[in-house]
Amino acid sequence: MTTPPNILLIMSDQHSPRFLGCAEDKVVRTPTLNRLAEHGVRFANNHCGNPLCVPSRMTFLTSRHSSDIRVWTNRCRLQSDIPTFVHHLVNAGYETTLCGRMHFNGPDQRHGFERRIIGDISPQLGHIPSYTAGQTAAGVKVAGPGRTAYTRYDEDVTQVGCDFLESLDKNPGDRPFFMTVGYVLPHCPFIAPKRLFDEYLETIDVPQLPDGYHDSLHPFMKSWREHRQVDELTDEQVRIARAAYYGLVTFMDEQIGKLLSTLADTRFGENTLIIYTSDHGEMAGEHRMWWKSSFYQASVGVPLIFSLPGQIAEGRTISDVTSLLDIGPTLVDLAGGEPMFGVRGRSLKEFLVNDGEVSGWHNTAFAELGGLQNDPPARMIRRGGWKLNYYHGYDRPQLFNLETDPGEWNDLADDTTYSGIREELLAEVRADWSGETVLHTLETTQNDYQVLGEFGRNAHISTEDGPDLWTAPDGCNVFPEI
């Protein structure tokens, strides 16, 4: 790249990497993202740093692990003195804009973004019980055709993003732009526009569990399932929720299509690097599980596509193991900025150009969980085809060979044939991480969270340059829609 490109980064919320036509899903309709992959580079083994909204996004922005920044749960806040890659892009000469979702907690709603053109969304789901049910079976049972504030929000994000690009086209600044467009879909509740729900209801499958599945399951996962009551769900409830999730993915793809169509009509259409990703995945019925908060690939895996025809490779799929933590160093590298210091991610630039071969790539990704719904802290390591999941307080980990067992059905942790790789990965995953430290830190910050939460309710924050939160119009939430 001779000159730093403009950058448009699109981040959805809770998009399984498997629900993509370009990832060989034969049912889902994602023409926009398929075209993006056709004219760009898709990373097929990309991972988030923590399969939960806030910690995933904060690790993505800082290129550091949850334990590095003390952000493990959705209550945690990113300290304002920790630089993000957005700070680095400003220092490299970029104008930075946030349009939509990023899930910052606390009064600092920018973390490097110079402007915010539409605020973030709080639940605002009215009478729909699916969201308030949280990660339990009740949140899956309330599913089907309808409308929510989430679909309306993403429509508003698209419109504001398009308006901004058109305005910038008429009055371009003297700096290249970096804009993040944050969508909240296909996040649950599993309620999709009726036309899309109907499209998928009769065409999708209902995943089944193999015989003896529960008998050989790791005790952590048995507890996970018990707390969330997923085994109570019937085939019909699973089918309805999956149809809605498919519909939400296509709805999101349609919004991205409108945004990219507007971009193509501006002067920036041929010199804007487009990146698509999500904060974490969604089980969507795989292993008869839902949501995120686990280390299965559908939860911890994340779509990642880069596209800039003529300047990076087209139609290339990278199978090496990568992470959301690699995006920041990549963008700073492409922007010609000073390298990010003290971070865990590495630049993906060499995968995007030339022959795509990168010598010495570490081919490793880590993810953490801080504990949710009585779960203990946990940490995962993925190296090449191997994955090991370590759960604090349990005698043994899980071990999977994803090359021979991509569905993660066969836990090899007790097989002595693989004791060497098990001990090697177990030592590495525990080398700079402590479940006790995670628990202690979260316990000692409970009072801090209470004080800050009370401040949020009592403070009168100025919003003269625009609100930090989006307000849902009346009539957004309609369920069921007949």
TITOR-195069 format. One record per residue (C-alpha): residue number from 0; z negated, x negated, y negated. Coordinates in steps of 0.5 Angstrom, whole numbers, plus 2048, in hexadecimal, padded with zeros to 3 digits. Each point is the difference from the previous one (the first is absolute). Example, Ala and Ser with C-alpha at 12.3 -4.5 7.8 and 13.67 -1.06 7.14 Angstrom:
   voti    zz    xx    yy
      0   7F0   7E7   809
      1   802   7FE   7F9
//
This chain:
   voti    zz    xx    yy
      0   800   800   800
      1   802   7FD   7F9
      2   7FC   804   7FC
      3   7FA   804   802
      4   802   807   801
      5   7FC   807   7FE
      6   7FC   802   806
      7   7FF   807   802
      8   7FA   801   805
      9   7FF   806   804
     10   7FA   802   803
     11   7FF   806   804
     12   7F9   802   804
     13   7FF   800   807
     14   807   7FF   803
     15   800   7FE   807
     16   805   7FA   801
     17   803   804   806
     18   802   806   7FC
     19   807   7FD   7FD
     20   807   801   802
     21   801   7F9   7FF
     22   7FA   7FE   805
     23   804   804   805
     24   7FC   807   800
     25   806   805   802
     26   7FD   806   7FD
     27   7FD   7FE   7F9
     28   805   801   7FA
     29   7FF   7FA   7FB
     30   807   7FF   7FE
     31   7FE   7FD   7F9
     32   7FB   7FB   804
     33   806   7FE   805
     34   805   7FE   7FB
     35   7FB   7FC   7FC
     36   7FF   7FC   807
     37   807   800   801
     38   801   7FC   7FA
     39   7FA   7FC   800
     40   7FB   7FD   805
     41   7FB   804   804
     42   7F9   7FD   803
     43   7FF   803   806
     44   7F9   7FD   802
     45   7FD   801   7F9
     46   7F8   802   800
     47   7FB   802   7FA
     48   7FA   7FC   7FF
     49   7FB   806   801
     50   803   807   803
     51   7FC   804   7FB
     52   803   802   7F9
     53   7FC   7FC   7FB
     54   7FF   7FA   804
     55   807   7FF   802
     56   802   801   7F9
     57   7FB   7FB   7FD
     58   802   7FB   805
     59   807   801   7FF
     60   7FF   7FF   7F8
     61   7FC   7FA   801
     62   803   7FD   806
     63   7F9   7FF   803
     64   7FC   802   806
     65   7FB   806   7FF
     66   7FA   7FB   801
     67   803   7FC   7FB
     68   800   805   7FA
     69   7FA   804   803
     70   805   807   801
     71   7FF   803   807
     72   7FF   807   7FE
     73   803   806   7FC
     74   7FA   7FF   7FC
     75   801   7F9   7FE
     76   802   7FD   7F9
     77   805   7FA   7FF
     78   7FC   7FC   7FB
     79   804   7FF   7FA
     80   7FF   7F8   800
     81   804   800   806
     82   808   7FF   7FE
     83   805   804   803
     84   807   7FE   801
     85   802   805   7FA
     86   7FC   7FB   7FC
     87   804   7FA   802
     88   807   804   7FF
     89   7FD   801   7F9
     90   7FF   7F9   7FF
     91   807   7FF   803
     92   803   804   7FA
     93   800   807   803
     94   7FF   806   7FD
     95   7FC   804   805
     96   7FF   808   801
     97   7FD   804   805
     98   802   807   801
     99   7FC   804   805
    100   7FB   7FF   806
    101   7FC   7F9   801
    102   7F9   803   801
    103   7FC   7FB   7FB
    104   7F9   802   800
    105   7FC   7FF   7FA
    106   802   7FF   7F9
    107   805   7FB   801
    108   806   804   801
    109   805   7FA   7FF
    110   7FE   7FA   803
    111   806   7FC   7FD
    112   805   806   7FE
    113   801   801   7F9
    114   802   807   800
    115   7FF   806   804
    116   805   806   7FF
    117   7FD   805   805
    118   7F8   800   802
    119   7FE   800   807
    120   7FE   806   804
    121   7F9   802   803
    122   800   805   806
    123   801   806   7FC
    124   802   804   806
    125   7FD   807   7FE
    126   7FE   804   806
    127   804   7FC   805
    128   7FA   7FE   805
    129   805   7FA   803
    130   7FE   7FB   7FB
    131   7F8   802   800
    132   800   800   807
    133   801   7F8   800
    134   802   7FC   806
    135   7FE   805   805
    136   804   805   805
    137   7FF   806   7FA
    138   805   7FC   7FC
    139   805   800   805
    140   7FF   807   802
    141   802   802   7F9
    142   807   7FF   800
    143   807   803   7FF
    144   805   802   7FA
    145   7FD   801   7F9
    146   7FF   7FC   7FA
    147   7FB   7FC   7FD
    148   7FE   7FC   7FA
    149   803   7FA   803
    150   807   802   801
    151   800   802   7F9
    152   7FC   7F9   7FD
    153   806   7FC   804
    154   805   805   7FC
    155   7FD   7FE   7FA
    156   800   7F9   801
    157   807   800   802
    158   802   803   7FA
    159   7FB   7FC   7FB
    160   803   7FA   804
    161   807   802   7FF
    162   7FF   802   7F8
    163   7FD   7F9   7FF
    164   806   7FC   803
    165   805   804   7FC
    166   7FC   7FF   7FA
    167   800   7F8   801
    168   807   801   801
    169   801   802   7F9
    170   7FB   7FB   7FD
    171   7FF   7FA   805
    172   7FB   7FB   7FF
    173   800   7F9   7FF
    174   7FC   7FF   807
    175   803   802   807
    176   7FC   806   802
    177   7FB   800   806
    178   7FF   808   802
    179   7FB   802   806
    180   802   808   802
    181   7FA   802   804
    182   801   806   804
    183   7FA   804   803
    184   804   803   806
    185   801   800   806
    186   7F8   800   800
    187   7FD   806   803
    188   7FF   806   800
    189   805   801   804
    190   803   805   7FC
    191   808   800   7FF
    192   805   804   7FC
    193   802   805   805
    194   808   7FE   800
    195   7FE   7FA   803
    196   7FA   802   804
    197   805   805   803
    198   805   7FA   801
    199   7FB   7FC   805
    200   7FC   805   803
    201   805   801   806
    202   803   7F9   801
    203   7F9   7FC   800
    204   7FD   7FE   806
    205   7F8   800   802
    206   7FD   7FA   802
    207   7FC   800   806
    208   7FB   7FB   803
    209   801   7FD   807
    210   7FB   801   806
    211   7FA   7FD   7FF
    212   801   7FE   7F9
    213   7F8   801   7FE
    214   7FD   7FD   806
    215   803   7F9   7FE
    216   7FF   801   7F9
    217   7FC   7FB   7FB
    218   7FA   803   7FF
    219   801   7FF   7F8
    220   806   805   801
    221   7FC   805   804
    222   7FB   800   7FA
    223   806   801   7FB
    224   803   805   804
    225   7F9   804   801
    226   7FF   800   7F8
    227   806   802   7FE
    228   801   805   806
    229   807   7FF   801
    230   800   802   807
    231   7FF   807   7FE
    232   807   801   7FE
    233   805   804   804
    234   807   7FE   801
    235   802   806   7FB
    236   7FB   7FD   7FB
    237   803   7F9   801
    238   807   803   7FF
    239   7FF   804   7FA
    240   7FC   7FA   7FC
    241   806   7FB   803
    242   805   804   7FD
    243   7FD   801   7F9
    244   7FF   7F8   800
    245   808   7FF   802
    246   801   805   7FA
    247   7FC   7FC   7FB
    248   803   7FA   802
    249   807   803   7FE
    250   7FD   803   7FA
    251   7FE   7F9   7FE
    252   807   7FD   802
    253   803   805   7FB
    254   7FC   7FE   7FA
    255   801   7F9   801
    256   808   802   800
    257   7FF   803   7FA
    258   7FD   7FA   7FD
    259   805   7FB   802
    260   806   805   7FE
    261   7FD   7FF   7F9
    262   7FF   7F9   801
    263   807   7FF   802
    264   803   804   7FA
    265   7FC   7FB   7FB
    266   802   7F9   7FE
    267   7FB   7FD   805
    268   803   803   806
    269   803   7F9   802
    270   7FB   7FC   7FE
    271   7F9   803   803
    272   7FD   7FE   806
    273   7FD   806   804
    274   7FA   800   804
    275   7FE   806   805
    276   7F9   7FF   803
    277   7FA   805   802
    278   7F9   7FE   7FF
    279   7FE   802   808
    280   803   804   806
    281   7FF   806   803
    282   7FF   801   807
    283   803   807   800
    284   7FE   802   807
    285   801   7F9   803
    286   7FB   7FF   805
    287   7FE   807   7FE
    288   7FD   7FD   7FA
    289   801   802   7F9
    290   7FF   7FD   7F9
    291   7FF   7F8   7FF
    292   7F9   7FC   801
    293   802   7FD   807
    294   804   7FA   802
    295   806   803   804
    296   806   7FE   7FD
    297   802   807   7FD
    298   7FA   800   7FC
    299   7FF   7F8   7FE
    300   808   7FF   800
    301   804   801   7F9
    302   807   801   7FE
    303   803   7FB   7FC
    304   807   7FF   7FD
    305   803   7FC   7FB
    306   807   801   7FD
    307   804   7FD   7FB
    308   807   800   802
    309   804   7F9   7FE
    310   7F9   7FC   7FF
    311   7FD   801   807
    312   802   801   807
    313   802   807   802
    314   7FF   804   807
    315   7FB   7FB   802
    316   7FA   801   804
    317   7FA   7FB   801
    318   7FC   801   806
    319   7FB   7FA   7FD
    320   7F9   803   7FF
    321   7FF   801   7F9
    322   7FB   803   7FB
    323   7FF   804   7FA
    324   7FC   7FA   7FD
    325   807   7FD   800
    326   803   804   7FB
    327   7FD   7FD   7FA
    328   801   7F9   801
    329   807   802   802
    330   801   804   7F9
    331   7FD   7FA   7FC
    332   805   7FB   804
    333   806   804   7FE
    334   7FD   801   7F9
    335   800   7F9   7FF
    336   7F8   800   7FF
    337   7FB   7FB   801
    338   7FE   801   808
    339   7FA   805   801
    340   7F9   7FB   801
    341   7FB   801   806
    342   804   806   803
    343   801   802   807
    344   808   802   800
    345   806   7FC   800
    346   807   801   7FD
    347   805   803   804
    348   806   7FE   7FB
    349   803   7FB   806
    350   800   806   804
    351   805   804   7FB
    352   805   7FB   7FE
    353   804   7FB   804
    354   800   801   808
    355   7F9   803   800
    356   7FD   7FA   804
    357   7F9   7FE   7FE
    358   7FD   7FA   803
    359   7F9   7FF   801
    360   7FE   808   7FE
    361   7F9   801   803
    362   803   807   803
    363   7F8   802   7FF
    364   7FD   806   7FD
    365   7F9   803   7FF
    366   7FD   806   7FF
    367   7F9   803   7FF
    368   7FC   806   800
    369   7FA   801   7FC
    370   7FD   806   804
    371   801   807   7FF
    372   7FD   807   804
    373   7FB   7FB   803
    374   805   7FB   802
    375   7FE   7F9   800
    376   803   7FA   7FC
    377   806   7FE   804
    378   806   7FA   7FF
    379   807   800   803
    380   804   7FA   801
    381   808   800   802
    382   803   7FA   802
    383   807   800   802
    384   800   805   806
    385   7F9   800   801
    386   7FA   805   7FD
    387   7F9   7FF   800
    388   7FB   805   7FD
    389   7F9   7FE   800
    390   7FA   806   7FE
    391   7FA   7FD   7FE
    392   7FA   802   805
    393   805   801   806
    394   800   7FB   806
    395   807   7FF   800
    396   806   801   7FC
    397   807   803   801
    398   806   7FC   802
    399   807   802   800
    400   807   7FD   801
    401   804   804   7FC
    402   807   7FD   803
    403   7FF   803   807
    404   7FB   805   7FD
    405   803   803   7F9
    406   7FC   806   801
    407   7F9   7FD   801
    408   7FE   803   807
    409   7FE   7FA   804
    410   7FA   7FD   7FD
    411   800   7F9   803
    412   7F9   7FD   7FD
    413   7FD   801   807
    414   806   7FC   804
    415   7FE   7F9   802
    416   807   7FE   800
    417   800   801   7F8
    418   7F9   7FD   7FF
    419   803   7FA   7FC
    420   804   804   7FB
    421   7FA   805   7FF
    422   7FB   7FA   7FF
    423   805   7FD   7FB
    424   801   806   7FC
    425   7F9   802   800
    426   7FD   7FA   7FD
    427   805   800   7FB
    428   7FF   807   7FE
    429   7F8   7FF   7FF
    430   801   7F9   7FD
    431   7FF   802   7F9
    432   7FE   807   801
    433   7F9   804   801
    434   7FF   807   802
    435   7F9   7FF   7FE
    436   802   7FE   7F9
    437   804   806   7FF
    438   7FB   804   802
    439   7FB   7FD   7FC
    440   804   800   7FA
    441   802   807   800
    442   7F9   802   801
    443   7FE   7FC   7FA
    444   805   803   7FB
    445   7FE   807   802
    446   7FC   801   7FA
    447   805   7FC   7FC
    448   805   806   802
    449   7FB   805   7FE
    450   7FF   7FD   7F9
    451   808   7FF   7FF
    452   801   807   803
    453   7FB   803   7FB
    454   804   7FC   7FA
    455   806   803   802
    456   7FE   807   7FF
    457   7FC   7FF   7FA
    458   805   7FB   7FC
    459   805   803   7FB
    460   806   7FB   801
    461   805   800   7FB
    462   807   801   802
    463   804   800   7FA
    464   805   7FC   803
    465   801   805   806
    466   7FB   803   805
    467   7FE   7FC   806
    468   800   806   805
    469   806   805   801
    470   7FD   807   7FF
    471   803   805   805
    472   804   806   7FD
    473   7FE   807   802
    474   803   803   807
    475   801   7F9   803
    476   7FD   801   806
    477   803   806   805
    478   7FE   800   807
    479   803   803   805
    480   807   801   7FD
    481   803   805   803
//
